[in-house]
Amino acid sequence: MIPLFARVLVLDNGETAVTIICLDMVSPWFPEVREKLVRDFGMARVLVNCSHTH
């Protein structure tokens, strides 16, 4: 089994926070992930970036 990796960067200037998530997979459930981040952590500005290479 090949491990999958995720990297997250949160930029926050004290007023606005932006979250960038980089995943090495593609999945149809990313809208659910974004909704959970907003609901559970208050992260309203979320960018999910995916790559899928062989």
C-alpha positions in Angstrom: 0.0 0.0 0.0 1.3 3.4 -1.0 1.0 6.1 1.8 -1.1 9.2 1.0 0.0 12.6 2.2 -1.8 15.8 3.1 -0.2 19.2 3.8 -2.1 22.1 5.4 -1.1 25.7 5.5 -3.1 28.2 7.6 -2.4 31.9 7.0 -3.9 34.2 9.7 -3.3 37.9 10.1 -5.5 38.2 13.2 -8.6 39.2 11.2 -8.8 36.7 8.3 -7.6 33.1 8.1 -7.1 31.2 4.9 -6.6 27.4 4.8 -4.8 25.7 2.0 -5.0 21.9 1.9 -2.9 19.9 -0.6 -3.7 16.2 -1.1 -2.2 13.6 -3.3 -5.5 12.0 -4.2 -8.8 13.0 -5.9 -12.1 12.3 -4.3 -15.7 13.4 -4.7 -16.2 14.1 -1.0 -14.2 17.4 -0.9 -17.3 19.6 -0.5 -18.1 17.6 2.7 -14.6 18.2 4.0 -14.9 21.9 3.3 -18.3 22.0 5.1 -16.9 20.2 8.1 -14.0 22.6 8.3 -16.4 25.6 8.3 -18.7 23.9 10.8 -16.2 22.5 13.3 -13.3 25.0 13.0 -14.8 28.2 11.6 -12.5 28.0 8.5 -14.6 29.9 6.0 -11.8 30.4 3.4 -10.6 26.9 2.3 -8.8 25.9 -0.8 -8.4 22.1 -1.5 -5.7 21.3 -4.0 -5.5 17.8 -5.4 -3.0 15.9 -7.5 -3.2 12.4 -8.9 -0.2 11.1 -10.6 1.0 7.6 -11.4 
